[in-house]
Amino acid sequence: MLEKLKKELLHLTYIHGYQRGSFLLSSGRRSNYYINGKMVTMSREGIYRTARYILASLTQKRYPVEAVGGLTLGADPIAAAVAALSQVETENPLSCFIVRKEAKAHGTRSRIEGPFAPGLKTIIVDDVLTSGASVLAAAQAVEAAGGTVSAVYVLVDRMEGGREELERHGYPLEAVMNRRELEALQEEMQQRYPGLFASLQKSPVGWKEVPWSEIAPSHPGLFRRLEQLSQALAAREESREMEEAASQEAARSALELVKAAELHPDGEEALESLWQRTRARFGL
């Protein structure tokens, strides 16, 4: 079950949360890719699978755990979903907690919210691991409050030093996937649809020149829909009714549809829902 859930989460993260381009990170440096884990951990299909994966892994690894939590905001949906699902899928349900970035200035002045008590055995969760700073801050807050940390779970390891930093502090890391697995999917899709990906990942896009015909043999229905989208966007571009930011958002949506047609674990139902959302977003 873990391998099946891993594959589904990998595909969902690639479809909804992985982008290529030039991005300014919170650290101040630039990256040629961006991973938005919250597009998975805050979607109904993604958060359900994430919670199931963590619970299945905890059963397999046998980490001692009574509660799950982490630093707000990335940990919040994961911790809540794991605790809720544990109530119906395990013999030992878990509670959850949230670690504030700073202690609140009123009431109990606590940094940890939820049913937390000294001696509690925990795991720390987050969506994306980069340097490990957020996860370490949460783990250290838990230990300062008298709890213990058995392991750290993340959806994606960006492979930028976070694992090594956690292990240096004695925390085992369990990552559903890593950056290289997402990059492998990207390379595979770019080889399958080279002109299409090249067109939609450049700026400006040039909606009249996008080679939608590349997907026609495999996905004729989506081909017709994307041609409709492209024609509408090209007309707006010509009349200068669309700014560059909106054009880039449309390109990301089009790529999302192509990736979903190939890889979404929920198949045509998910693709139809994504298309309807795209239509509404761009007024088609």
C-alpha positions in Angstrom: 0.0 0.0 0.0 2.9 2.4 0.8 4.3 2.1 -2.8 0.8 2.7 -4.3 0.2 5.8 -2.1 3.7 7.1 -2.8 3.2 6.8 -6.6 -0.2 8.6 -6.4 1.2 11.3 -4.2 4.2 11.7 -6.5 1.9 12.2 -9.5 -0.4 14.6 -7.6 2.5 16.7 -6.5 4.0 16.8 -10.0 0.6 17.7 -11.5 -0.5 20.4 -9.0 2.6 21.5 -7.1 5.7 21.4 -9.4 6.6 24.2 -11.7 9.6 25.1 -13.8 10.7 28.7 -14.3 12.5 31.4 -12.3 11.3 31.7 -8.7 12.4 33.8 -5.7 12.5 31.7 -2.6 11.8 32.8 1.0 15.6 32.5 1.6 16.2 35.3 -0.9 17.9 33.1 -3.5 16.4 32.1 -6.9 15.5 28.6 -8.1 14.6 27.2 -11.5 11.8 25.2 -10.0 9.2 25.6 -7.4 7.3 23.0 -5.3 4.1 24.1 -3.7 3.2 21.2 -1.4 0.1 22.9 -0.1 -1.6 22.3 -3.5 -1.5 18.6 -2.5 -1.9 18.7 1.3 -4.8 21.1 1.1 -6.7 19.2 -1.7 -9.2 16.5 -0.8 -7.5 13.8 -2.8 -4.0 14.8 -1.7 -4.5 15.2 2.0 -6.4 11.9 2.3 -3.6 10.0 0.6 -0.9 11.9 2.7 -2.6 10.9 5.9 -3.0 7.3 4.8 0.6 7.2 3.8 1.9 8.5 7.1 -0.3 6.1 9.2 0.7 3.1 7.1 4.4 4.1 7.4 4.1 4.6 11.2 2.6 1.0 11.4 5.5 -0.3 9.3 8.3 1.6 11.0 6.9 1.2 14.5 7.9 4.7 15.7 6.6 5.4 19.2 4.0 8.2 18.7 1.0 9.6 20.5 0.6 12.9 18.7 1.4 14.6 15.3 2.2 18.2 14.7 4.6 20.8 13.4 5.2 24.4 12.6 2.3 26.4 11.3 1.3 26.6 8.3 2.8 23.7 6.4 2.1 21.2 9.1 -1.5 22.2 10.0 -3.6 20.2 7.4 -1.3 17.2 7.6 -1.4 16.9 11.4 -5.2 17.4 11.5 -5.8 14.8 8.8 -3.5 12.2 10.3 -5.1 12.6 13.7 -8.7 12.4 12.3 -7.9 9.4 10.1 -6.2 7.6 13.0 -9.5 7.6 14.9 -11.1 5.3 12.4 -8.1 3.4 10.9 -5.8 2.5 13.8 -6.1 1.0 17.2 -4.2 3.8 18.9 -5.6 7.1 17.7 -3.3 10.2 17.7 -3.9 13.7 18.8 -2.5 16.7 16.9 -0.9 20.0 17.8 0.4 23.2 16.2 3.6 24.9 16.9 3.4 28.7 16.6 6.3 30.6 15.0 6.4 32.7 18.1 4.8 32.3 21.6 1.5 34.2 21.7 1.5 37.4 23.7 -1.7 36.7 25.7 -3.5 33.9 27.7 -1.1 31.0 28.5 1.6 32.5 26.3 2.2 29.0 24.9 4.0 28.3 21.7 2.2 24.9 21.2 -1.6 24.7 20.6 -3.6 21.6 21.2 -3.8 18.8 23.8 0.0 18.7 24.4 1.6 17.6 27.7 5.1 16.9 28.9 6.2 13.3 28.1 4.2 13.1 24.9 5.8 11.1 22.1 5.4 12.9 18.7 6.3 13.0 15.1 6.8 16.3 13.3 5.3 16.8 9.9 5.6 19.4 7.1 4.9 19.7 3.4 8.3 20.6 1.9 11.8 20.2 3.4 14.5 22.5 2.2 17.1 23.5 4.8 15.2 21.9 7.7 14.9 25.1 9.7 11.1 24.9 10.1 11.1 21.3 11.1 13.9 21.8 13.6 12.2 24.8 15.1 9.1 22.7 15.7 11.1 19.8 17.1 13.0 22.0 19.5 9.8 23.6 20.7 8.3 20.2 21.4 11.4 19.1 23.4 11.5 22.4 25.2 7.9 21.7 26.3 8.9 18.3 27.6 7.9 16.1 24.6 10.0 13.8 22.5 10.3 13.6 18.7 10.5 10.1 17.2 10.7 11.0 13.5 10.0 13.7 10.9 7.6 13.2 8.0 7.5 15.4 4.9 5.8 15.2 1.6 8.8 16.4 -0.5 12.5 16.5 0.3 14.0 19.2 -2.0 17.4 17.6 -1.3 19.1 20.9 -0.3 20.6 19.9 3.0 17.5 19.4 5.1 17.9 15.6 5.6 21.5 16.0 6.6 20.7 18.7 9.1 17.9 16.7 10.7 20.1 13.6 10.9 22.8 15.7 12.5 20.3 16.5 15.3 19.2 12.9 15.6 15.9 13.0 13.9 15.1 10.3 11.3 13.5 11.7 8.1 10.7 9.9 6.2 10.0 11.7 2.9 7.2 10.5 0.6 9.3 11.7 -2.4 12.3 13.8 -3.3 13.1 16.5 -6.0 14.8 14.0 -8.3 11.7 11.9 -8.6 9.7 15.0 -9.7 12.4 16.0 -12.1 12.4 12.5 -13.7 8.6 13.0 -14.3 9.3 16.4 -15.8 11.9 15.0 -18.2 9.6 12.2 -19.2 6.8 14.6 -20.0 9.0 17.0 -21.9 10.3 14.2 -24.1 6.7 13.0 -24.8 5.5 16.6 -25.6 8.6 18.6 -26.4 7.0 21.5 -28.4 4.1 21.8 -26.0 6.2 22.0 -22.9 8.7 24.4 -24.5 5.9 26.7 -25.6 4.0 26.8 -22.3 7.2 27.3 -20.2 8.5 30.3 -22.0 7.5 33.9 -21.5 5.6 35.3 -23.3 3.7 32.2 -24.3 2.5 33.1 -27.8 -0.9 31.3 -27.7 -1.2 31.1 -31.5 2.0 29.0 -31.8 1.4 26.4 -29.1 1.5 22.9 -30.8 -1.6 21.4 -29.3 -1.5 18.7 -32.0 1.1 16.8 -30.0 -1.5 15.6 -27.6 -4.3 15.0 -30.2 -3.4 11.3 -30.7 -3.4 10.4 -27.0 -6.1 12.8 -25.7 -8.3 14.1 -28.5 -11.0 15.5 -26.2 -8.4 17.5 -24.2 -6.8 18.6 -27.5 -10.1 20.2 -28.6 -10.6 21.9 -25.2 -7.1 23.3 -25.1 -7.5 24.6 -28.6 -10.6 26.4 -27.4 -8.7 27.9 -24.5 -5.8 28.9 -26.7 -8.0 30.7 -29.2 -9.7 32.7 -26.4 -6.4 33.6 -24.9 -4.8 34.6 -28.2 -7.8 36.9 -28.9 -7.3 38.6 -25.5 -3.6 38.9 -26.1 -4.1 40.6 -29.4 -6.6 43.1 -27.9 -4.3 43.6 -25.0 -7.0 42.5 -22.5 -4.6 40.1 -20.8 -1.6 40.9 -18.7 1.6 38.8 -18.7 0.9 37.4 -15.2 -2.5 36.2 -16.4 -1.0 34.6 -19.4 1.5 32.7 -17.3 -1.2 31.5 -15.0 -3.1 30.2 -18.0 0.0 28.4 -19.2 0.4 26.7 -15.8 -3.2 25.7 -15.9 -2.8 24.2 -19.4 0.2 22.3 -18.3 -1.7 21.0 -15.3 -4.4 19.7 -17.6 -1.9 17.9 -19.8 -0.1 16.4 -16.8 -3.4 15.3 -15.2 -4.5 13.6 -18.5 -1.4 11.5 -18.3 -0.9 10.9 -14.6 -3.8 11.8 -12.3 -4.7 8.7 -10.1 -8.4 9.6 -10.3 -8.5 9.6 -14.1 -11.1 11.2 -16.2 -13.2 12.4 -13.3 -10.4 14.5 -12.0 -9.5 15.8 -15.5 -13.1 16.9 -16.0 -13.2 18.7 -12.6 -9.9 20.4 -13.4 -11.2 21.5 -16.9 -14.3 23.0 -15.4 -12.2 24.9 -12.9 -10.0 26.2 -15.7 -13.0 27.3 -17.8 -14.5 29.2 -14.8 -11.1 30.8 -14.0 -10.6 32.1 -17.6 -14.3 32.8 -18.4 -14.8 30.3 -21.2 
